[in-house]
Amino acid sequence: MWLNANDIDYIFFDLRRDGLNKEIIASWLKQVKLDELVNKRGTTWRQLSDKQRDSLSQSNAPDIILKHPTIVKRPVIDNDGKFIVGFDEARYQEELL
């Protein structure tokens, strides 16, 4: 894992095991665009109904994400309140090193 290889301390949060809540999701959505947070290429997205996919918005995203947490693109890194979504080595080097 990139964080380990670069000796960066972190606390691992398993969104399935540790659980999400609306406050966590809302904090992500204050900084991260919905399209960046939701993995539209994954199995969970494809398993949603057409109605759910078509109606996804800032207002209903927390409810959909709570019901289907694996729809979130991972990892989500909280770097002192600034969120980075997905693996992007260049961005990690710029913001975390």
C-alpha positions in Angstrom: 0.0 0.0 0.0 1.3 3.4 -0.9 0.9 4.9 2.5 2.9 2.2 4.1 5.6 2.3 1.5 6.0 6.0 2.1 5.9 5.7 5.9 2.7 7.7 6.4 0.8 7.1 9.6 -2.9 6.5 9.1 -6.0 5.1 10.8 -7.8 2.6 8.7 -11.6 3.0 8.6 -13.5 0.1 7.0 -16.7 1.7 5.9 -18.6 -1.6 5.9 -17.3 -2.8 9.3 -17.0 0.5 11.1 -20.1 2.0 9.5 -20.9 5.3 7.8 -23.3 8.0 8.9 -24.8 11.0 7.2 -22.4 13.4 8.9 -19.4 11.7 7.5 -20.9 11.6 4.0 -22.0 15.2 4.2 -18.5 16.2 5.2 -17.1 14.4 2.1 -19.7 16.1 -0.1 -18.8 19.6 1.1 -15.4 19.2 -0.6 -15.8 16.4 -3.1 -18.0 16.4 -6.1 -20.7 13.7 -6.1 -19.4 12.3 -9.4 -15.9 12.0 -7.8 -17.2 10.2 -4.7 -19.5 7.7 -6.4 -17.9 4.8 -8.3 -20.0 4.6 -11.4 -17.8 1.8 -12.8 -18.3 -0.6 -10.0 -20.7 -3.5 -9.4 -22.7 -1.7 -6.8 -23.6 1.2 -9.2 -24.7 -1.3 -11.8 -26.9 -3.1 -9.3 -28.8 0.0 -8.5 -32.1 0.5 -10.2 -32.4 2.8 -13.1 -34.5 5.1 -11.0 -31.8 5.3 -8.2 -29.0 5.9 -10.7 -31.0 8.6 -12.6 -32.1 10.4 -9.4 -28.8 10.5 -7.6 -28.2 14.0 -6.3 -26.4 15.9 -3.5 -29.6 15.7 -1.5 -30.3 12.0 -1.7 -26.7 10.7 -2.0 -26.2 10.2 1.8 -29.2 7.9 1.9 -28.1 5.9 -1.1 -24.5 5.7 0.2 -25.7 4.5 3.6 -27.7 1.7 2.0 -24.9 0.9 -0.5 -21.6 1.9 1.1 -19.5 0.1 -1.5 -20.7 2.6 -4.1 -18.1 5.0 -2.6 -14.9 5.2 -4.6 -12.0 4.2 -2.4 -9.9 5.1 -0.7 -11.2 8.2 0.8 -8.3 9.9 2.7 -9.0 12.6 5.3 -5.9 14.7 5.4 -6.6 17.1 8.2 -10.1 17.7 6.9 -9.1 17.8 3.2 -10.4 14.8 1.4 -8.7 12.9 -1.4 -10.9 10.2 -3.2 -9.4 7.3 -5.2 -5.8 6.4 -5.7 -3.8 9.1 -7.6 -0.1 8.7 -6.8 0.9 12.1 -8.1 -1.7 13.8 -6.0 -0.7 11.7 -3.0 2.9 12.8 -3.4 1.9 16.4 -3.7 -0.5 16.5 -0.8 0.7 13.8 1.6 4.5 14.0 1.4 
